[in-house]
Amino acid sequence: MLTAALKQEPSPVSFLFVWDERLGSSRSGQVRPMGDGRKAFLLESLRQLQIDLEKIGADLICVRGETSQTVLEMCRRLEVRDLFYSSAFAFNERVAEFEILRSLEETGCRAHSFQTQTLANELDFPVDDFSTPISFSKFRSRIERGWRVREPVPAVSTPINQAQRSRLTEPLDGLDVVRLTEDRPAQELKRGFQFAGGERNALHHLRDWIWNRDGLKSYRQTRNGLLRFGDSSKFAPYLALGSLSPRIIYQAVRDYEAERGSNSSTLWFLYELLWRDHFRFQARSRGARLFLDRSPATRRQDEEAERAFRSWCEARTKNALVNAAMVELDETGWLSNRMRQIVASFLIFDLGVDWRWGAEWFQSQLIDYDPCSNWGNWSYIAGAGPMNKPHPFDVKQQEAMYDPDRAYQTRWSRQPLETL
């Protein structure tokens, strides 16, 4: 987007991030909007973005408020003539986008949208291909009919000219500005994987996992590992915040195949990137129904369900594997995909709690939260929505397969395992 903005007639360029708690708010009132771990990673990522922008003479303004109102107010104060943004897929984000575009029509400000979150660009396919909810197999077949991933746009690395450096026309009085330059204590993790936010750290991790750790050599065999950092890519936190582009990852995988050869792991990895695309296009076609569709497994939202839900959130269930996972999530903001599936299934099918409560808890806690993948995965397991096919997991069987020596449980349990 910056490249496109710099091609416009010379005028100041500014970056705006709106910290909108409404977009991440709970729908049932069960949980807080954003957990400490997720906030800490987001703040670190924004600080790193600010540092990188300052190196090329640009700036980042971070304002807390309602998205559409804040964007429009900043457009007014900065006398913005062109607005560049990444198009949204999830319902609340799309509502904010529509509100902004409708209001901009009255100001003469031109809006330029970019599809940056997916491998597939809908402009490369028939207009109705992704307009209705479909299964992943049908989505994949449509994609592969005309498969093409656009080349990543090179990052701007040289300073922008003086005419395009931002100059605020008036102070930011009256706005709730988030001071990213203030010293803030980093999130202290006594155990668990360490994630450093920002694009530079994301690109370093990409190179390290693919080339130094040779992660794509055996990814298909190791991806469900629970304890080793390199067992899976750990790209999700960077993808969720836009610090890493799926197209850059795709290009890196293809480069790996060209140098070291393709294998079942590289093919599986690209297959999972397509799943990520699928959740985005499904979120857009389902709209608000993604949060409202009920599962055949849905139970009552009563006091008993509330107690069961709290025991799950606080790692106080009668299952040691589930408890260990919920402790890891609480202390780190991270959970492997395998454990996410296991604890989701346990909440829905063993405890009989509405799947949306669990999706909201993950929403508040995960450092890699994005609405499409999170709610799409929960909906898939619950059997909500157009597919209407639940996907329960046998927790005892999963434990025998992925934690047979209980090493994961030992690492994350808050009490002796024999007492559970």
Secondary structure, 3 states (H helix, E strand, C coil): CHHHHHCCCCCCECEEEEECCCCCCCCCCCCCCCCHHHHHHHHHHHHHHHHHHHHCCCCEEEEECCHHHHHHHHHHHHCCCEEEEECCCCHHHHHHHHHHHHHHCCCCCEEEEECCCCCCCHHHCCCCCCCCCCCHHHHHHHHHHCCCCCCCCCCCCCCCCHHHECCCCCCCCCCEECCCCCCCCCCCCCCCCCCCCCHHHHHHHHHHHHHHCCHHHCHHHHCCCCCCHHHCCCCHHHHHHCCCCHHHHHHHHHHHHHHHCCCHHHHHHHHHHHHHHHHHHHHHHHCCHHHHCCCCCCCCCCHHHHHHHHHHHCCCCCCHHHHHHHHHHHHHCCCCHHHHHHHHHHHHHHCCCCHHHHHHHHHHHCCCCCHHHHHHHHHHHHCCCCCCCCCCCCHHHHHHHHCCCCHHHHHHCCCCHHHC
